[in-house]
């Protein structure tokens, strides 16, 4: 997220969730998938940190007036916990997005979307070490299965090449992005900033833009792609508008109506949408190693999130 919407701080139960929340959630993940397509399309002409900086800055500027009623609470949070806000924003937005855009220079959008589906499993594993949450047998097996799928994709189905360290740097950047997203989600849950989701989104967007600025300034002097052109402006218009501010707003609405858990579980639609849009708009196809790796990741996700351990039976004296 990153290409993905910003994670919720805590699961909020919703009594009798309205079906009206599902169209907002589905559109949210469709717009999120479009971020991969736009970033891949403009990768030859615009460097990753410039893309990251301008997307975060413009999306923050668009959303800031919408949360005007929360400005006092936002300022209060910055006065007391500014360093934490900047640190979380740097990990979850600056690094996560910058790594995705770096990776898309050397790999296709479809593969990136599949690898990013690993993020929830990474979150579970990191939560075990950072928050002390129990992992359990099924979650552990699911994490191992998803990890195997990711390794298969990175190795392009050739484990010998992996042992010889002949791997695509682009896919390693995407793996790093998935790790940052998982770490960000865990840190956000631990921080418990205590303000509503959308104003928190605006603060994190601003923090992420602030951290991305030095990287973008470095690119201006060292990357020949730094000049803006028509393609760059079109991509930014999508990334900041429909794929940025609107996407975050829809995610906020879907959490309000469906609850955080249901809204987040629909994340896996993003992978499907990325593959469809990449085929239609970029002419990409699924590789054999993508299909095998995706199958392992899906199996791991099912084991980790849907298989529940049997409750312990009381002993009869």
C-alpha positions as CSV (number, residue, x, y, z in Angstrom):
1,X,0.0,0.0,0.0
2,X,1.9,1.3,-1.3
3,X,-0.2,0.5,-4.1
4,X,-2.6,-0.9,-1.6
5,X,-4.9,1.2,0.6
6,X,-3.6,2.1,4.0
7,X,-4.2,-0.6,6.6
8,X,-6.7,-0.2,9.4
9,X,-5.4,0.3,12.9
10,X,-7.6,-2.3,14.5
11,X,-10.5,-4.6,13.5
12,X,-13.8,-2.8,14.2
13,X,-16.9,-5.0,14.5
14,X,-19.9,-3.8,12.5
15,X,-23.3,-5.0,13.4
16,X,-25.2,-6.2,10.4
17,X,-22.8,-4.9,7.7
18,X,-24.6,-3.4,4.7
19,X,-24.2,-5.0,1.3
20,X,-23.8,-1.4,0.0
21,X,-20.2,-1.6,1.3
22,X,-19.2,-4.3,-1.2
23,X,-19.3,-2.1,-4.4
24,X,-17.1,0.5,-2.7
25,X,-14.6,-2.2,-1.6
26,X,-14.5,-3.8,-5.1
27,X,-14.0,-0.5,-6.8
28,X,-11.3,0.4,-4.2
29,X,-9.3,-2.7,-5.1
30,X,-9.9,-2.2,-8.9
31,X,-8.5,1.3,-8.6
32,X,-5.6,0.0,-6.5
33,X,-4.8,-2.6,-9.2
34,X,-4.7,0.3,-11.7
35,X,-1.8,1.8,-9.8
36,X,0.4,-1.2,-10.9
37,X,-0.6,-0.7,-14.5
38,X,0.0,3.1,-14.5
39,X,3.4,2.7,-12.7
40,X,4.5,0.0,-15.1
41,X,3.4,2.0,-18.1
42,X,5.3,5.1,-17.0
43,X,8.4,3.3,-15.6
44,X,10.6,4.0,-18.6
45,X,9.9,7.7,-18.4
46,X,9.6,8.6,-14.7
47,X,11.9,7.5,-11.8
48,X,10.4,5.7,-8.8
49,X,10.9,8.2,-6.1
50,X,9.5,11.1,-8.1
51,X,6.4,9.0,-8.8
52,X,6.2,8.1,-5.1
53,X,6.7,11.7,-3.9
54,X,4.2,13.3,-6.2
55,X,1.5,10.6,-5.7
56,X,1.7,11.0,-1.9
57,X,1.8,14.8,-2.0
58,X,-1.1,15.2,-4.4
59,X,-3.3,12.6,-2.7
60,X,-2.7,14.3,0.7
61,X,-3.6,17.7,-0.8
62,X,-6.8,16.3,-2.3
63,X,-7.9,14.6,0.9
64,X,-6.8,17.3,3.4
65,X,-9.9,19.5,3.0
66,X,-12.2,16.5,3.3
67,X,-11.0,15.8,6.8
68,X,-11.2,19.5,7.9
69,X,-13.3,18.6,11.0
70,X,-10.4,16.5,12.3
71,X,-7.6,19.0,11.8
72,X,-7.5,19.8,15.5
73,X,-7.1,16.1,16.4
74,X,-4.5,15.7,13.7
75,X,-2.4,18.7,14.9
76,X,-2.6,17.4,18.4
77,X,-1.3,14.0,17.4
78,X,1.6,15.6,15.5
79,X,2.5,17.7,18.5
80,X,2.8,14.6,20.7
81,X,3.8,11.8,18.4
82,X,5.2,13.3,15.2
83,X,8.3,11.0,15.1
84,X,6.1,7.9,15.3
85,X,3.8,9.2,12.6
86,X,6.8,9.9,10.3
87,X,8.4,6.6,11.0
88,X,5.3,4.6,10.2
89,X,4.5,6.6,7.1
90,X,8.1,6.2,5.9
91,X,7.9,2.4,6.1
92,X,4.3,1.9,4.9
93,X,4.2,4.5,2.2
94,X,7.6,5.8,1.2
95,X,9.6,2.6,1.2
96,X,6.7,0.3,0.3
97,X,5.7,2.4,-2.7
98,X,9.2,3.3,-3.8
99,X,10.2,-0.4,-3.8
100,X,7.2,-1.3,-5.9
101,X,8.0,1.4,-8.5
102,X,11.7,0.3,-8.5
103,X,10.6,-3.3,-9.0
104,X,8.3,-2.5,-11.9
105,X,11.3,-1.4,-13.9
106,X,12.5,-5.0,-14.2
107,X,9.4,-7.2,-13.7
108,X,5.8,-7.2,-15.0
109,X,2.8,-5.9,-13.2
110,X,1.2,-9.3,-13.0
111,X,4.1,-10.8,-11.1
112,X,4.3,-7.8,-8.8
113,X,0.6,-8.2,-8.0
114,X,1.0,-11.9,-7.1
115,X,4.0,-11.3,-4.9
116,X,2.2,-8.5,-3.0
117,X,-0.6,-11.0,-2.2
118,X,2.0,-12.4,0.2
119,X,1.7,-9.3,2.4
120,X,-1.1,-10.5,4.8
121,X,0.9,-13.7,5.6
122,X,4.0,-11.6,6.2
123,X,1.9,-9.5,8.6
124,X,0.9,-12.6,10.6
125,X,4.6,-13.7,10.9
126,X,5.8,-10.2,11.9
127,X,2.9,-9.8,14.4
128,X,4.3,-12.9,16.1
129,X,7.6,-11.3,16.8
130,X,6.6,-7.6,17.2
131,X,3.2,-8.0,19.0
132,X,3.7,-11.4,20.5
133,X,0.5,-12.7,18.8
134,X,0.4,-16.5,18.6
135,X,1.1,-18.0,15.2
136,X,-0.1,-21.6,15.7
137,X,0.4,-24.7,13.5
138,X,-1.9,-23.8,10.6
139,X,-0.7,-20.2,10.3
140,X,2.9,-21.5,10.4
141,X,2.2,-24.0,7.6
142,X,0.3,-21.4,5.6
143,X,3.2,-19.0,5.9
144,X,5.7,-21.7,4.7
145,X,3.4,-22.5,1.8
146,X,3.1,-18.8,0.8
147,X,6.9,-18.4,1.2
148,X,7.5,-21.3,-1.1
149,X,5.2,-19.8,-3.7
150,X,7.1,-16.4,-3.5
151,X,10.5,-18.2,-3.9
152,X,9.2,-20.1,-6.9
153,X,8.1,-16.9,-8.6
154,X,11.4,-15.0,-7.8
155,X,13.4,-18.0,-9.1
156,X,11.1,-18.1,-12.2
157,X,10.6,-21.8,-11.5
158,X,14.3,-22.5,-11.7
159,X,15.6,-23.3,-8.2
160,X,19.1,-23.9,-9.5
161,X,19.2,-20.3,-10.6
162,X,18.1,-19.3,-7.2
163,X,21.0,-21.2,-5.6
164,X,23.3,-19.5,-8.0
165,X,21.8,-16.1,-7.0
166,X,20.6,-15.5,-10.6
167,X,17.3,-13.8,-9.7
168,X,15.4,-10.8,-11.1
169,X,16.2,-7.7,-9.1
170,X,12.7,-6.4,-9.8
171,X,11.0,-9.2,-8.0
172,X,13.4,-8.8,-5.0
173,X,12.3,-5.1,-4.8
174,X,8.6,-6.3,-4.7
175,X,9.4,-8.8,-2.0
176,X,11.0,-6.0,0.0
177,X,7.8,-3.9,-0.5
178,X,5.6,-6.7,0.7
179,X,7.8,-7.0,3.8
180,X,7.5,-3.2,4.5
181,X,3.8,-3.4,4.1
182,X,3.6,-6.2,6.7
183,X,5.9,-4.4,9.1
184,X,3.9,-1.1,8.6
185,X,0.6,-2.9,9.4
186,X,2.0,-4.4,12.6
187,X,3.6,-1.1,13.7
188,X,0.3,0.8,13.0
189,X,-1.6,-1.7,15.1
190,X,0.9,-1.3,18.0
191,X,1.0,2.5,17.8
192,X,-2.8,2.9,18.4
193,X,-2.8,6.5,17.3
194,X,-6.4,6.9,18.4
195,X,-7.9,9.0,15.5
196,X,-10.2,8.0,12.8
197,X,-9.0,6.1,9.7
198,X,-9.3,8.8,7.0
199,X,-7.5,11.6,8.9
200,X,-4.8,9.1,9.8
201,X,-4.5,8.3,6.1
202,X,-3.9,12.0,5.4
203,X,-1.2,12.3,8.1
204,X,0.6,9.2,6.8
205,X,0.4,10.4,3.2
206,X,2.0,13.7,4.3
207,X,4.7,11.9,6.3
208,X,5.4,9.6,3.4
209,X,5.8,12.5,1.0
210,X,8.1,14.3,3.4
211,X,10.4,11.3,3.6
212,X,10.3,10.7,-0.1
213,X,11.3,14.3,-0.9
214,X,15.1,13.8,-0.4
215,X,15.1,10.8,-2.7
216,X,13.2,12.7,-5.3
217,X,15.6,15.6,-5.1
218,X,18.5,13.2,-5.6
219,X,16.8,11.8,-8.7
220,X,16.4,15.3,-10.2
221,X,20.2,15.6,-10.5
222,X,21.0,12.0,-11.2
223,X,18.2,10.4,-13.3
224,X,17.7,11.4,-16.9
225,X,14.0,10.3,-16.6
226,X,13.2,13.1,-14.1
227,X,11.7,15.6,-16.6
228,X,7.9,15.6,-16.6
229,X,6.2,14.8,-19.9
230,X,2.7,14.0,-21.1
231,X,2.9,10.3,-20.0
232,X,4.2,11.2,-16.6
233,X,1.4,13.8,-16.0
234,X,-1.3,11.3,-17.1
235,X,0.1,8.6,-14.8
236,X,0.3,11.0,-11.9
237,X,-3.2,12.2,-12.5
238,X,-4.4,8.6,-12.1
239,X,-2.1,7.7,-9.2
240,X,-3.0,10.8,-7.2
241,X,-6.7,11.0,-8.0
242,X,-8.6,7.7,-8.8
243,X,-5.7,5.5,-7.7
244,X,-4.9,7.6,-4.7
245,X,-7.3,9.9,-2.9
246,X,-10.5,8.2,-4.3
247,X,-9.1,4.8,-3.5
248,X,-8.3,5.7,0.1
249,X,-11.7,7.3,0.5
250,X,-13.5,4.2,-0.8
251,X,-11.5,2.0,1.5
252,X,-12.5,4.1,4.5
253,X,-16.1,3.8,3.4
254,X,-15.9,0.1,3.0
255,X,-14.4,-0.3,6.5
256,X,-17.2,1.8,7.9
257,X,-19.9,-0.4,6.4
258,X,-18.3,-3.9,6.3
259,X,-15.9,-3.7,9.2
260,X,-12.1,-3.8,8.8
261,X,-11.7,-7.6,8.6
262,X,-14.2,-8.1,5.8
263,X,-12.9,-5.0,3.8
264,X,-9.3,-6.2,4.1
265,X,-10.1,-9.8,3.1
266,X,-11.3,-8.4,-0.3
267,X,-7.6,-7.4,-0.9
268,X,-7.1,-10.6,-2.9
269,X,-9.3,-9.1,-5.6
270,X,-6.5,-6.8,-6.3
271,X,-4.3,-9.6,-7.6
272,X,-7.0,-10.8,-10.0
273,X,-7.7,-7.2,-11.2
274,X,-3.9,-6.6,-11.8
275,X,-3.7,-9.7,-14.0
276,X,-6.8,-8.8,-16.0
277,X,-5.7,-5.1,-16.5
278,X,-2.1,-6.1,-17.3
279,X,-3.4,-8.5,-20.0
280,X,-5.9,-6.0,-21.5
281,X,-3.8,-2.8,-21.3
282,X,-0.1,-3.9,-21.2
283,X,-0.4,-7.2,-23.2
284,X,1.1,-9.2,-20.3
285,X,0.5,-12.9,-19.9
286,X,0.7,-15.3,-17.0
287,X,3.9,-17.3,-16.8
288,X,4.0,-20.9,-15.7
289,X,6.0,-20.0,-12.6
290,X,3.4,-17.2,-11.8
291,X,0.6,-19.8,-11.8
292,X,2.5,-22.3,-9.6
293,X,3.6,-19.6,-7.2
294,X,0.2,-18.1,-7.0
295,X,-1.3,-21.5,-6.2
296,X,1.1,-21.9,-3.3
297,X,0.4,-18.5,-2.0
298,X,-3.4,-19.0,-2.2
299,X,-3.0,-22.3,-0.4
300,X,-0.9,-20.7,2.2
301,X,-3.4,-17.9,2.7
302,X,-6.3,-20.4,3.1
303,X,-4.3,-22.4,5.7
304,X,-3.3,-19.2,7.6
305,X,-6.6,-17.4,7.6
306,X,-9.5,-19.9,7.2
307,X,-8.4,-23.1,8.9
308,X,-9.2,-22.8,12.6
309,X,-7.7,-25.1,15.2
310,X,-10.2,-27.3,17.1
311,X,-10.9,-26.0,20.6
312,X,-9.4,-28.1,23.3
313,X,-11.9,-30.6,24.7
314,X,-12.5,-30.5,28.5
315,X,-11.1,-33.5,30.3
316,X,-13.5,-35.8,32.1
317,X,-12.4,-36.4,35.6
